[in-house]
Structure formats: C-alpha cells, structure tokens
C-alpha cells in the first residue's frame, strides 16, 4: 500500500479503515508479532500518534482485525447458505471446504481469529464478541436445518453437533497451517472423508 505524506489526506472515517486494511495486510505478511502501531503509522504515512486516535493499543487493533475476519467469513457462509441452486449435501460439503480454504489461504488471519493471542487473554472487546459469536450461531442455525432435512443425525444435540463439526474443520485446517499436511490431495480426501462421516444420506 502506498504511503501518504500526511494524515490530512484522509477524512476521519477513511483513516480508520485505511489503518485497519494496512494492519490486516501487515499481519498477513509478517504475523502478529510483526505488527505495531508505530510500524502501522509508518506504513500508512501518518504521524506516530495518529493510530492511537482510532485504536488505543495493539490489542484493540488486533481485535478489530479479527472482527474483520469474522465478518468476511460470515458473509461468505451467508452467500453459500442462501444458494438454493445446490442440494443440502452439496451445501454442507461446500461449507466444509470453504471453511478450510479460508483458514489455509489466510493462516495469519485465521490464527488471530482463533488463537490464544486474543482468546487466552481478557482483552476481547465488544466489537469482536458481537461478530465472532454470531459467526458460530450462523453455523448452529444451519446445523439445525441440516438435521431437519435428514442430512445430519437428528438424535444429536444441535449445539454439540455444530461444535464437533467446527472442531473437525478446525483440526484439518490446523494440520495444514502447521505444516503437518501440505499435500492438497490429502486435504481434499480428508474433507471428503469427514463429510461422509457426518452426512446421513
């Protein structure tokens, strides 16, 4: 992203989003440890104090970046869930594959969204919680629908079933991101195997 010489080039709201976009790019390129508000100011081309008018500290900034990731993932899933041109079976398989593709194409963002940097601390803020929790509730709602359609076992508690599905997707994604499985054909086969274990018809 091209740096600008002065914060006067931005409107207040534009600078907030510009900082957030630049910070997200920095996390993708250098990881969480490579991000600081000082480096962010240098990258955007504003004064060192400018980012602090929008994010009080690095933890607040990280929460905002993670919230952006949850918004993106929720939007992707909404598009899939609204697609009535595919069968419930195809939708479930696509949901599985899309989740793992999201995680493996943006491993640093995924680590921020689900790793201990945020969730093992007491620094989650309302903005993050308000988008992270509905992201799972969205999956829970679809799990209930898939149960009603006979696709997933109806005798299981929908919350626990959604959690186990999520845990399976998360586990496969971590195997890839941690370098345990790098062969894409193996990953595709694991996804197909997992879907076959869950699906009842």
C-alpha positions as MATLAB code, in Angstrom:
seq = 'XXXXXXXXXXXXXXXXXXXXXXXXXXXXXXXXXXXXXXXXXXXXXXXXXXXXXXXXXXXXXXXXXXXXXXXXXXXXXXXXXXXXXXXXXXXXXXXXXXXXXXXXXXXXXXXXXXXXXXXXXXXXXXXXXXXXXXXXXXXXXXXXXXXXXXXXXXXXXXXXXXXXXXXXXXXXXXXXXXXXXXXXXXXXXXXXXXXXXXXXX';
ca = [
       0.000    0.000    0.000;
       1.390    3.376   -0.959;
       2.293    5.632    1.905;
       0.878    9.132    2.122;
       2.820   12.024    3.492;
       0.176   13.490    5.714;
      -2.875   12.408    7.668;
      -4.627   15.426    6.142;
      -5.113   13.325    3.034;
      -7.754   11.339    4.905;
     -11.168   12.011    6.255;
     -11.507   10.726    9.814;
     -13.530    7.646    8.882;
     -11.329    6.871    5.904;
      -8.204    6.823    8.043;
      -9.753    4.312   10.426;
     -10.449    1.876    7.582;
      -7.113    2.595    5.913;
      -5.281    1.786    9.135;
      -7.321   -1.386    9.548;
      -6.664   -2.519    5.983;
      -2.949   -1.819    6.295;
      -2.755   -3.605    9.653;
      -4.528   -6.645    8.197;
      -2.006   -6.733    5.365;
       0.870   -6.491    7.833;
      -0.468   -9.419    9.850;
      -0.816  -11.467    6.652;
       2.762  -10.641    5.640;
       4.629  -10.660    8.953;
       2.349  -12.278   11.508;
       1.003  -10.859   14.732;
       4.461  -10.162   16.156;
       5.350   -8.038   13.132;
       2.583   -5.545   13.829;
       2.938   -2.430   15.940;
       1.130    0.882   15.892;
       4.431    2.622   15.157;
       5.094    0.440   12.113;
       1.493    0.883   11.047;
       1.828    4.673   11.150;
       4.987    4.463    9.047;
       3.329    2.197    6.510;
       0.298    4.438    6.080;
       2.338    7.640    6.197;
       0.777    9.347    9.193;
       2.140   10.623   12.473;
       3.054    8.078   15.132;
       0.202    9.271   17.311;
      -2.488    9.083   14.596;
      -3.286    5.354   15.007;
      -3.896    5.886   18.730;
      -6.870    8.107   17.909;
      -8.531    5.023   16.397;
      -7.049    2.110   18.376;
      -5.972    2.663   21.958;
      -3.360   -0.115   21.829;
      -2.180   -3.097   19.810;
      -4.659   -5.456   21.453;
      -7.576   -3.267   20.407;
      -6.199   -3.191   16.879;
      -5.838   -6.978   16.821;
      -9.447   -7.365   17.960;
     -10.552   -5.072   15.136;
      -8.574   -7.090   12.573;
     -10.029  -10.358   13.868;
     -13.516   -8.845   13.737;
     -12.955   -8.065   10.057;
     -12.042  -11.709    9.510;
     -15.220  -12.917   11.196;
     -17.318  -10.508    9.132;
     -15.750  -11.830    5.950;
     -16.242  -15.465    6.927;
     -19.862  -14.824    7.950;
     -20.560  -13.103    4.645;
     -19.037  -15.994    2.695;
     -21.184  -18.500    4.573;
     -24.324  -16.395    4.103;
     -23.832  -16.470    0.335;
     -23.460  -20.239    0.427;
     -26.431  -20.821    2.735;
     -28.637  -18.649    0.523;
     -27.758  -20.594   -2.632;
     -30.838  -22.689   -3.366;
     -29.424  -23.995   -6.637;
     -27.416  -26.670   -4.830;
     -28.587  -29.571   -2.694;
     -28.201  -29.698    1.101;
     -25.456  -32.289    0.621;
     -23.538  -30.021   -1.738;
     -24.047  -27.076    0.585;
     -22.643  -28.991    3.559;
     -19.616  -30.160    1.567;
     -19.009  -26.640    0.264;
     -19.325  -25.237    3.778;
     -16.640  -27.654    4.955;
     -14.317  -26.906    2.045;
     -14.870  -23.139    2.147;
     -14.037  -23.002    5.851;
     -10.756  -24.840    5.394;
      -9.908  -22.818    2.282;
     -10.470  -19.608    4.251;
      -8.228  -20.850    7.058;
      -5.409  -22.078    4.843;
      -5.365  -19.161    2.407;
      -5.092  -16.648    5.267;
      -3.261  -18.571    8.003;
      -2.109  -15.499    9.941;
      -5.611  -14.041    9.998;
      -7.026  -17.427   10.992;
      -4.522  -17.753   13.817;
      -5.503  -14.315   15.062;
      -9.214  -15.120   14.883;
      -8.979  -18.427   16.746;
      -5.620  -18.407   18.527;
      -4.608  -17.642   22.064;
      -3.407  -14.091   21.429;
      -6.960  -12.874   21.858;
      -8.958  -15.700   23.389;
      -6.494  -16.709   26.129;
      -6.484  -13.174   27.443;
      -9.115  -10.888   28.883;
      -8.743   -8.416   26.056;
     -11.595   -9.373   23.750;
     -13.798   -6.348   23.273;
     -17.476   -5.949   22.476;
     -16.833   -5.339   18.778;
     -15.099   -8.688   18.437;
     -17.601  -10.630   20.511;
     -20.512   -9.136   18.584;
     -19.227  -10.566   15.296;
     -17.415  -13.723   16.475;
     -20.307  -15.281   18.382;
     -22.907  -14.750   15.608;
     -20.482  -16.429   13.192;
     -20.855  -19.654   15.185;
     -24.582  -19.080   15.723;
     -24.898  -18.973   11.951;
     -23.379  -22.447   11.759;
     -25.634  -23.649   14.583;
     -28.692  -22.442   12.688;
     -27.611  -24.305    9.576;
     -26.873  -27.419   11.634;
     -30.460  -27.424   12.881;
     -31.699  -27.031    9.319;
     -29.494  -29.869    8.088;
     -30.870  -32.056   10.876;
     -34.434  -31.213    9.862;
     -33.574  -32.135    6.271;
     -32.270  -35.530    7.420;
     -28.741  -34.714    6.303;
     -27.211  -34.752    9.800;
     -28.233  -37.074   12.673;
     -31.385  -35.736   14.298;
     -30.758  -37.591   17.569;
     -27.736  -35.437   18.436;
     -27.874  -32.138   20.295;
     -27.507  -29.460   17.584;
     -25.120  -27.374   19.668;
     -22.780  -30.293   20.307;
     -23.046  -31.397   16.680;
     -22.157  -27.898   15.465;
     -19.220  -27.817   17.881;
     -17.927  -31.213   16.712;
     -18.288  -30.164   13.068;
     -16.426  -26.961   13.790;
     -13.757  -28.860   15.737;
     -13.235  -31.217   12.807;
     -12.853  -28.356   10.332;
     -10.550  -26.514   12.702;
      -8.420  -29.609   13.205;
      -7.923  -30.187    9.485;
      -7.144  -26.504    8.959;
      -4.535  -26.564   11.714;
      -2.901  -29.679   10.259;
      -2.398  -27.749    7.051;
      -1.367  -24.449    8.632;
       1.070  -26.151   10.986;
       2.726  -27.909    8.056;
       1.693  -31.426    9.035;
      -0.187  -31.913    5.773;
       0.961  -29.941    2.757;
      -0.390  -32.222    0.033;
      -3.639  -30.670   -1.212;
      -4.909  -34.037   -2.455;
      -4.652  -35.439    1.079;
      -6.561  -32.462    2.434;
      -9.329  -32.901   -0.126;
      -9.582  -36.575    0.760;
      -9.763  -35.777    4.484;
     -12.567  -33.303    3.823;
     -14.494  -35.864    1.768;
     -13.981  -38.472    4.494;
     -15.173  -36.108    7.228;
     -18.250  -35.109    5.232;
     -19.089  -38.756    4.601;
     -18.892  -39.480    8.332;
     -21.292  -36.667    9.183;
     -23.803  -36.960    6.350;
     -26.628  -39.467    6.751;
     -27.860  -39.501    3.151;
];
